[in-house]
Amino acid sequence: MSEETEQPTRRFSSIVLVVIIVVLALSLTALYQAYGLFLKEDLTMGYYLLIGFIGLALSTYMLFQTRRRMQRFTLKTQPITTTTVCSKCGLKNVRNFERGDYILKELGPCTKCEGTMMISAIYREVTQKGKEEKVFT
């Protein structure tokens, strides 16, 4: 299960993707119209050229901003830990969670006193980035 915790989850909004594609298509259409007007030597081609390049720049900017936000807001699953305790001597052992673990499950003999090892706790370790304790001196 520890190998699965390394995979970040990502989600891309389909509305943003549709907006980017529509703006890109409209800007390419405007550039095509500007080229047609250039061949006819019409002076209004400058407007279509301006609209085309602004739309192209806007769709490219939106695409890169969306990619950057996706990379910044990826969610990583926190590691799950299992604590085992010996019922006789009280020896504690902490290990990674394995599929099939549950609380009060008997695992086997203790390595210290040959008593029965039992799962006492299963918990998720929460790590918070950017939050550090402030120490005043």
N, C-alpha and C positions, 0 to 999 in steps of 0.2 A: 504494500500500500504506500510505502514511502516514495516509490518511483512515480506514482500517480499524483502526488502532491506537488510535483514540479511543474505540471501543466497549468498555465494560466488560462482563465476563461475570458473570452472576448465576445463582444456583441457589437454588430454593425447595424445601424439604423437603416431600414430600407427606404424611409422617406428622404433621408439625406442623399442616399444613392440616386433616387429618382430625380431629385432637384439638380444634382450634379450632372446627370445625363441630359436632362432637358436644357439646362443652360449651355452645355457643351454643344448640343445639336443646334440650338438657336444661333450660337456664335459661329459655328461652321456654316450655317445657312447664310448668315450675314456676310461672311467672308466670300462665299461663292457669289452672292449678289454683287459684292464690290468688284470682284473679278469680271463679271459680266458687264458691269457699268464701265469698267476700265477699258474693255475692248471697244465699247461704243463711244469712248471719250466723253462720258458724262461727268459733270463736276460733283454730283451727289454721291459719287462712290466713296468720298472721304467719310461721310456719315456712316455708311455701312462698314467701312474698314474700321472706324473707331469703335462701333458697336461690337463688331466681331472680335477685335483684340481685347476689349474690356471683358466681354463674356468669356473668352478663352482664359484670360488671367484670373477671373473670378472663379471659374470652375476648377482650375488648377489649384488655386489657393484653398478652396473648400476641401478638395481631396486631400491635400497635405495636412491641413488642420485636423481633419477627421482622423487620419492615420496617426498623427501625433497624440491626439487625445486618447485613442484606443490603446496606444502603447503606455500612456501615463496611468490609465485607469484599469489596468488588468488586475483581476482578483486572483490571488494565490490562496489555495486552500491551506489551512494551518495543519501542522502535524498532530496526529492523535496519539496519545500515550496511554499505556496500560501499566498499572501498578499491581504487583503481586506481593503477597505477604504470607509468611509461614505461620500456621496456626499454633505451633509449639514454641518456637524460639523468637518469632517476631521479625525475622529477616525480611527486609524489603528489597524488591527488585523492580526497576523501572525499565520498560522496553517499549518498542513501537507496537502499535495496535496491529493485530492480525485478524483476518476475517474469521468469524466464529467466536470471538472473545465476548464474554458477558460477565457481569458482576456475580460473584460467588461461584464461579466455575473452578472446579478442582483441576489443577494442572499436572501434578505429579509429586514426586518426593523432593524434599528440600535438600539443597547441596550441603548444608551445614549440619543438620540434625536428623535427617531422614523423616521429618514431619511432612504434612501435606501442604503444598503451595496452593494458594487460592487467590483469584483476582479480586482485589478490594476496590479499585477505582479505575475508571476509564474517563479521560478528559482531553480536551483540546487545548493545546498551548497557544495562547494568543500573544502575538508579537505586534507591537505598535511602533511604526516607523515615525521618526521625527519628534516623538515625545521623550524628552529627557528631563530628569529631575534638575531643578535649579538649586544650586547650593550657594547660600550667602555666607560670605566670610567676613 
